[in-house]
Amino acid sequence: PEVINGRTHKATVVDLSPWVEYEFRVVASNSVGIGEPSRPSALLKTKAAVPAVAPTNIGGGGGSRSELVITWEPVSEELQNGEGFGYLVMFRPLGSTTWTKAVVASVESSKYVYRNESITPLSPFEVKVGVYNNEGEGTLSSISIIYSGEDEPQMAPAGASALSVSAAAVEVSWLPIPWNRHTGRVLGYEVR
């Protein structure tokens, strides 16, 4: 804080973080210099407040069929601003007007998985993640677009053929499965 008049014996310290323990020392100064600081005061915790910082790096996707996986970067302890901290996860299918809301009460959480058989594979969802504590609900992140999980491929590769290349090896080839809006891209094949 700024230098205080020598006749003043108290000061208000502002712009402290909520729900943080502080200790204070006082230093006297004059035209010659600055003296030794006082012994530290007892620890004093500021009052709790509604969280002011939303989670960052909202992402997700993947997962199994009929799942929407949502991930975020957890909010650090010094920004939780009080007890009872948790996350509010809100999502809706792209184009919908109604938000589904879920509460994740664990401070360490960085993931929420919504399971529902009615979710079609690779469906886009609008997602935002917020925070809360015992003082109330805080800030929400900006909206991110996340896709639900893919489905397993619905067709077998076509055009499978085999060619003997030596006494101990056979070369197997096939036509790739095309990308499909509902099943996504094929990540690999298994030769049996």
KASUL-V6503 format. One record per residue. RES is the residue in one letter. SS is DSSP state (H for helix, E for strand, L for the rest). D_FIRST is the distance of its C-alpha to the first C-alpha in Angstrom with 2 decimals. Layout:
RES_SS_D_FIRST + RES_SS_D_FIRST
This chain:
P_L_0.00 + E_L_3.75 + V_L_6.58 + I_L_8.34 + N_L_12.12 + G_L_14.34 + R_L_16.33 + T_L_13.70 + H_L_13.96 + K_L_11.93 + A_L_8.77 + T_L_8.74 + V_L_6.76 + V_L_8.26 + D_L_10.07 + L_L_11.30 + S_L_14.89 + P_L_17.70 + W_L_19.90 + V_L_17.92 + E_E_17.63 + Y_E_14.37 + E_L_14.11 + F_L_11.43 + R_L_11.62 + V_L_10.72 + V_E_11.46 + A_E_13.20 + S_E_13.79 + N_L_16.51 + S_L_18.72 + V_L_20.36 + G_L_17.53 + I_E_15.15 + G_E_16.77 + E_E_17.19 + P_E_14.63 + S_L_15.77 + R_L_17.80 + P_L_16.18 + S_L_16.29 + A_L_18.92 + L_L_18.40 + L_E_17.46 + K_E_18.41 + T_L_17.01 + K_L_19.89 + A_L_22.12 + A_L_22.40 + V_L_25.06 + P_L_24.90 + A_L_23.62 + V_L_25.08 + A_L_28.85 + P_L_30.93 + T_E_31.86 + N_E_35.13 + I_E_37.40 + G_E_40.90 + G_E_43.99 + G_L_47.64 + G_L_50.55 + G_L_51.60 + S_L_55.02 + R_L_57.19 + S_L_55.92 + E_E_52.31 + L_E_49.07 + V_E_46.53 + I_E_42.86 + T_E_40.14 + W_E_36.36 + E_E_33.45 + P_L_31.86 + V_L_28.27 + S_L_26.16 + E_H_25.18 + E_H_21.42 + L_H_22.25 + Q_L_24.82 + N_L_22.44 + G_L_24.94 + E_L_28.34 + G_L_31.61 + F_L_30.57 + G_E_33.39 + Y_E_34.71 + L_E_36.69 + V_E_39.35 + M_E_41.08 + F_E_44.11 + R_E_47.16 + P_E_50.11 + L_L_49.59 + G_L_50.93 + S_L_50.57 + T_L_48.53 + T_L_48.02 + W_L_45.22 + T_E_45.89 + K_E_42.90 + A_E_42.45 + V_E_39.87 + V_E_38.97 + A_L_37.36 + S_L_36.72 + V_L_33.19 + E_L_34.78 + S_L_37.18 + S_L_37.40 + K_E_40.88 + Y_E_42.99 + V_E_46.76 + Y_E_48.61 + R_E_52.37 + N_L_54.90 + E_L_58.51 + S_L_58.38 + I_L_55.94 + T_L_57.96 + P_L_57.26 + L_L_54.80 + S_L_53.67 + P_E_50.43 + F_E_47.71 + E_E_44.49 + V_E_41.73 + K_E_38.11 + V_E_35.95 + G_E_33.15 + V_E_31.09 + Y_E_30.86 + N_E_29.70 + N_L_30.38 + E_L_28.12 + G_E_30.25 + E_E_31.13 + G_E_28.60 + T_E_29.02 + L_E_32.38 + S_L_33.05 + S_L_35.12 + I_L_38.88 + S_E_40.71 + I_E_44.49 + I_E_45.94 + Y_E_49.65 + S_L_51.47 + G_L_53.47 + E_L_56.68 + D_L_60.17 + E_L_62.68 + P_L_65.07 + Q_L_67.90 + M_L_70.57 + A_L_72.04 + P_L_72.12 + A_E_75.36 + G_E_77.79 + A_E_77.52 + S_E_79.93 + A_E_80.65 + L_E_82.14 + S_E_83.47 + V_L_82.16 + S_L_83.56 + A_L_85.29 + A_L_81.94 + A_L_79.68 + V_E_79.64 + E_E_77.40 + V_E_76.30 + S_E_74.98 + W_E_74.07 + L_E_72.63 + P_L_68.90 + I_L_67.83 + P_L_66.29 + W_L_62.76 + N_E_62.81 + R_L_60.19 + H_L_60.52 + T_L_60.89 + G_E_58.73 + R_L_59.51 + V_L_61.58 + L_L_59.67 + G_L_62.78 + Y_L_66.43 + E_L_68.43 + V_L_71.94 + R_L_74.41
